Amino acid sequence: MVTDNESIRLIFGLKLKSLRQQRGLNYQHLSEITGIAVSYLHSIENGKKYPKADKIILLAKALGVDYDYLVSLTANKRLQPIIDLINSDFAEAIPWEHLGVQPTALIDLFSDAPDKMTAFISTILKLGRSLQISKSDFYMSALRSYQDIHNNYFEDLETTAQKFREKLKLKETLVLTVEGLEKLLLAEYNVKVDRKAISTKDVLKRLRSYYAPAKKTFYLNKGLTAAQEKFLLARELAFQLLQLNPRPQETVLQDFSSFEILLNNFNASYFSNALLLPEDSFTHDIKIMLSGEKWNEKVLLDLISRYDVTPEMLMQRLTNILPKHFGIDQLFFLRMRGNVKEETYEMTKELHLSRLHNPYANALQEHYCRRWLAISIMKDVYQKNSSKKYRHPIVSAQISQYWQTHNRYLCITIAKPQSKTSDKVISVTLGLLIDRELQQRVPFVNDLNIQVRTVHTTCERCGINDCKERAALPSVIAHQTEQDQISEAMHKLD
């Protein structure tokens, strides 16, 4: 993240470099005129040093500008967009160090192609404002990029989870219990668990957990399943063990004041999954599952039961294990929430590894394709829950062929009610890009019993004419067709 002091140094360095280049001066010439060492000039331009007043006076005189111009946070039209970016929430939000980029890269990029860079940055700022992209949206996108860079596998967290099991002699204990995790929190970190306080306040009913550091108390909501409690307890163990600070105190996250908070929350959640679904054991089980010639939904249900975890934990863990141990890294993960009664669906989490895959969160209030496996089995779950026939999560597989592309995905979805009395349903989907390598590694991809469907992202962008599931007219397609007709008519005039 860029601090206020860093942004001031970067802006001064940007101005100095631009003026020096405009005047046709190299470092040596400017050094001879001002008496300032070449190395120091280089550090100023790269945002590492900020000169004292006497040196600023010398630089201003040598470059033919006022002192005030050099020290101000404004510049000419050519420089102003990049200065606006440096001062914006986006620059402050960018986790430069985690993405392997230095803020000074902005100056280098500007120097290589200043006019194109200025136009690009100006466009980014305008898009961010017009689309109402918030800092929290940016943090979430940055986190997904961070996961992608590492193929969503973090060896240090895996090793720490393994050593923690060994230290507490848990290596032979595959399934950890709620009671066992509670005892660990109390014995190792003197943190006690309270399940009463949250339920006494209606305003906190959506809060799953809260940690009060002054009281060394971890508050849990009463309405959670054992699997949900285990995830949250193991996550709190991670915060204590890894001493992750700054950190969120609650779930769901309310505070997006820094990327570090979001990253530490992710690290604690990753550790929790690694602790509850040990790498060696889980990898062995997945190897057996992937080797099957036929798709068998019962295998995933058995794994959920075997490890006593939630469907989301299981699917998230697959995004760690498949790239690392099976070389399957062309994948996406989606979590959706839908109110089937009201026919509304929203994507609440997504992850793309290796590339941006076809299904994605659409922020334009369009209607997600009703041919998606996620939506179709969410409807099944709703029907079963409404008729009191729901017994366990529904698991299904589908091969999704994206309309007018060559992209085919093996989509595996697990869906369940948000609660026994709710109209809302939650689904998690793992999508694997079908290529020659996947067909060799996962034989059941070729199972003819798996339904194949042509799908799209949203109804508004889909031109499938005979779609019976369509929830909205193809307005985006219609607009593009109209534009094409206008272009063709104008071409005929020529």
N, C-alpha and C positions, 0 to 999 in steps of 0.2 A: 504494500500500500504506500501511496505517496503522502508524506506528511506536509504540513504547511511550509516548513523550512525547506524541504526538498523541492517543492513546487516553485518557491521563490528562486532557488539556485538554478533550477532547470530553465525557468523563463529568462533569467539574466544571461545564462549561457547560450540560449537559443538566439537572443537578440545580438549578443556579441559575435557569434559565429556568422549570422546573417549579414551584419554590417561589415565584418572583416572581408567576407567573400565579395560583397558588393563593391568594396573599395579596391579589390584586387590585391589584397595584402595576404602574404603567408604569415605563419607564426614568427618567423625570424624577423621579417620587416616590422611587424607590430611590436615585437620585443625591442628592436633597436630604437623605435620612435618613443616608446613609453618607459623603457628601462625595466620592464617587467619580464621575469624569466619565462622562457618558452614553456617549460614544464608547468609553471603556474597558470599561464594562459590556457594551456590544454586542459588543466583541471577545472578552470572556470567554465570553459565551453562545455565540458561534460557534466556540469552540474555538481561537481564534487567540492568546489570551493566558492565562497562568495567574498569578493574583494572588499577591503576597507575603503573608506570615503576618499582618501588621497589617491588611491589607485583608480577608483571610478572616475575621478576628475581627469586623470591622465588619459584614460581610455576614451572618455567622451570627447576630449579635445582632439585626440588622434583620429577619431572616426567621424568628426564633424557633426556631433549631435549634442543635445543638452544633457546635463547630468540627470535631470528629472525624467527624461525619456528612458534612459538606461535602467533606472531603478523602479519605474512604474510597472504596473501589471497590464498595461495596454500597449498596442503596437499598430503597425499599419495593417491594411486589409489583408495583405498576403500572409502575415504572421498570426493575426488575431485568432483564427480558428484553432490552431494548435495550442495557443495559450489558453483559450477557453476550455480545450480538452484537458490540459494539465490541471486547470482549476476546477474541473467538473467533478461530480460525484462518481463518474465512470472511472476517471484516473485514480481517484482515491480508493475506489472499490477493487480495482484490478489487483489480484494477488500476484504481483510481479515475480517474487522470489519462488513461489510454488509452480509457476508456469515456465520458469527458466528464462525470463526476460528481464532486462534492466530498464528502468524508466528512461535512461539516457538514449535508449534505442529510438525514442521519438525524435530526438535531435538528429541522429544519424539518418533516419528515414526521410526527414524533412530536407536534409542537405542533399541527398541523392536525387530526389525528384520533388522539389519544393511546391510547384504549382499543382501537381497531381495529388501530392500528400495533403495540401491545404484543402483541395476540393473534396477529397475522400473524408477527411476529418469533419469538415463542415456538414457533409451529408450524414455521417454517423450521428452527430449531435442533433440535427434536425429530425432524423428518424426516431431517435430516442425520445425526443420531446413529443412528437406527433403521435407515437404509439404508446405513450405513457409508460415507458420502460423504467421501472423503479430500481433502486439500488439492490433491493432484495432479489429482484429478477436477475440482475446481473451477477450477484453472488452465486445464485443457484446454477446459472449457466457456466460460470467459472469453475464451480465444483465439479460439474459433469465433465468439463474439459480436462480437469485435473485427474479424474478417474480414468478418462480415455487415454491420457498420456501414459498412465501406469497399467493399462489393460485391466483396471479395477482389481489389481492384486497387489497387496502391500505386505512384503515379506517380514518387515520388522514387527508389524502387528500380529501376523501369524505366529512368529517365533515367540513373542511375548505371551500370547495366549497358550501356546504349547508349554512353555516353561512354567506358567502359572498353574496349569493342571499338574505338572510334575512336582512342583514345590509343595502343593497341597495334597499330593498323592491321589489325584483325580484321574490319572491316566487310564486306569482300568474301569472307571465309572463313566460310561458313555452318556447316560442321561442325567443331567443335574436337576435337582428338585428345587422348588420354591423355598422350602424350609432350609435346604442346604445353602442356597445363595444368601438367604437372610442371615444365617449364622456366620457366613464368611464376612459379610459387611460389618456385622457387629464385632466379631473377633479380630479382624484385621484392621478395621478403620474406625471402630467405635461408632458406627452409624446405625441407628435404630430405624425400624419401619413402622409407619402409622397408616392404617387403612380407614380411619374414621373421619379425620378432619375435613378432607376434601368433599366427602359426600354430604356434609352439613351445610355447604354453601352452593346454592343453585347456580350461581354465576360461574362456578368452577367445574360444572358437570362434564364439560368437554375436555378438561385437563386430565391426562392419564397419570401424570406424576409430577412431583415438585420436590426439589432438594433445598432444605433450609440449612445453610452452612453454620449459622450461629448456634442452632439447636442440634446440629449433627443428626438431623432427622430426614428420612426419605419418605415422603407422603405418596401413597398409592390410592388410586380410585378403586372403589369396591367392585365396580362392574366388570373387571377385567378377567379374562380367562387365565388359566395357569400358564399357558405358553406366552401370553402377553406379559404377564408378571415376570416370568423368567428373563425375557428379553430386557425389560426395564431394569431389573435388579442386576443383571450382568453388565448392562450399560453403565449403571452407577458404579459398579466395581471398577470398570475401565477408567472412569473419571478420577476415582480415588487412586488407583494403582499407577496410572500414567501421569497423574497430577496435571490434567489438561486444563489450562487456563489461558485466556478467558473461556468460559463455558456457559451454556444455557442452564438455567435451573429447572426448566419445565419442558414438558412435551404437551402439545405441539409447540414448536418454536415460536416465540413471540418477538424475540429480539434479534434483528439482523444488523446490528450496529457495526459489525466488522466481519470480514471473511474468516478471521481466525476462529470466531465463535462457531460459524457454520462448519468449518473444517474439523474443529475439535469434536463437535457433535457427530460428524461422520466417522471420525476415528473411533470414538467410543462405541458407536453402533456397529462398526466393522468388527471391533474386538469382541463385542457381545455375540455376534454370529459365529465368529471363529471359535469362541469358547464353547458355545452350545452345539455347534456342528463341527467337531474336530476335523482338521484337514485330512489326515491320513484315512480315518474311518469313512468320512463322507466321500472322499475321492474313490475309495474302493467300491462303495455302494453305487456311485454314479457310473463307474466303469462297467459294472454288471448291467445296469439299466440300459446304457448305450449300446451294449453288444447284442441286444435282442433283435431278432428278425422281424418281430411284430410289435406294434405299438400297444402298450398295456398301461392304461390309466391307473390301475390299481397299484402299480409300483410307486408312483408319487404319493398316493394316499398312505401307503405303508411306510414310506420314509417320513411323512409328517407325523405319523403315529410313533414310529421307532424313535425319533429324536424329540418328540413332544414339542414341536415348534409350530409357528403360524405358517400358512402358505407363503406369505410374503418373505419371511425369513428364509424359507427353503429356496425360493426362486432367486432372491438376492444372492444367496450363497452360491448358486449355480453360476452367476455372473462373475464370481471370483475364481471358481474352480475350472470352469470350461476353458477359458483362455490359457490359464497357466498349465494345466495338466493334460489337456486334450487338443490344444492348438485351435480351439473353436472360438475365434475372437470377432467374427462378423455377426454380431448379435445386437438385439435391443431388448430393453426391459420397460414395460409400461404398467403403471397402476392406474386403474380407473375407478371412479365412483359414479353410480347411476341411481337416479330415482326412476324406477321402471314405470311406476304409476303415472308419473308426469312426463315420461319419455325424454328425460334430460340426462346427459352423460358428460362428465368432465374428466380430463386426464390430470391426475394429481402428482404423478412422478414419472419421469422418463430418463432412460440412459441409453446412449448409443455408443458402441465400441467400434473402432476402426474406420467408421464412415457415418454419415448422416443417412439413416435408413428411411424407407418410405413412410411408415407411420410416425406421426409426430404430433406434439401438442399444438393445436391451432388456437391462437388467441383472438380470432376474429369472430367468435360466436357462431361458427358454422356447425353443421350437424355431422358428427363422425359417422363413417360408413356403418350402416346397420348389418352389413355382411361380415363385419369383424367377429371373430370367434368370441372375443371378450363380451361384446354386447349380447350376442345370441345366448350364451350360457348364463349371463346375468339375468336375462328374462326367465330362463329355466329355474334358476335359484329362487327368484321372486315368487314364481308360481308354486313351487314346493313349500316355501316358507309360509305363504298365504294360506295354503291348504293344510298346514301343520304336518306336512310330509317330509320336511327337510331333516336329514339325519347327519350329513357330513358334507364338506365342500365338494363341489362338482368339478371334475377334471376332464378336459377334452383337448383334442389336437385337431389342427386344420392346416392344410397347405394353402397359403394365401398367395395368389398370383395377382400382382399389382397391374391394373389396367394400363394398357399401352406401354408397358415396360417389360424387360426380360427378368425382372426381379421376382423370385419366388421364395417364400419363407415358410419354414416349419414353425407354426405358432402353437405353443402349449399354454393353456390358460387354466387357472384355478380361481373359482369364484365362491363367495359365501356372503350371507347377509351381514350388514353392518352390525345389526343386533337382532334379536328374536322378534322384536316388535316394530322394527323400522321398515319403511318402504325402500330404503337405500340398500344397494348391493355393492360389494367391493370385489374387484377382480385384479389379478396380476397375470401378466403375459410375458413369456419369454419367446422371442422370435429369433430363429437361426436362419441366416441366409443359406439357401440351398445351392451349393456348387458341387463340383466333382469331389472335392476333399470331404465335405460333410457327408455325402452319400457313401463314401468309403468308411468314414469313422462311425456313422450312425446308420446301420443297416435298415432300421425300421422307417427311415424316411421314405423308402420305396414300398411301404405297406399300402396296398391298394384299398384297404379299408379306411384309410384316412381321407376324409372329405377334402376335395379340392374346390376352391371358390375364387372367382375373380372379384377383387375388392379395389377400393380406392381409399383416399384419406378422408375426404368429406363429400357429402352429396352435392354441394355447390360446385365442386370441381370435377365432378364425375359425368362422363358422357355415355355410360352404359344405358342403352335405350330401354331394355326390357327388365329393368330392376324393379321387382315388386316390393322391395324393402325400403325404397327411397323415402326419406323423411323431409326433403326439401328439393325445390327445383334447381337445375344446374345453372344457377345465375352467373357464376364466373365463366363457365363455358359459353353461355349465351352472349355475354359481354364481349368475349374474345372473338366469337364468330362475327358479331356486328362490326368490330374493328377490322377484321380481315376483309369483310365485304366492302367496307369504306375504302380500304387500301387498294383492293382490286379495282374498284370503280375509278379511283383517281389514276391508277396505272393505265387504264384504258383511255383516259383523257389524254395521256401523254402520247 
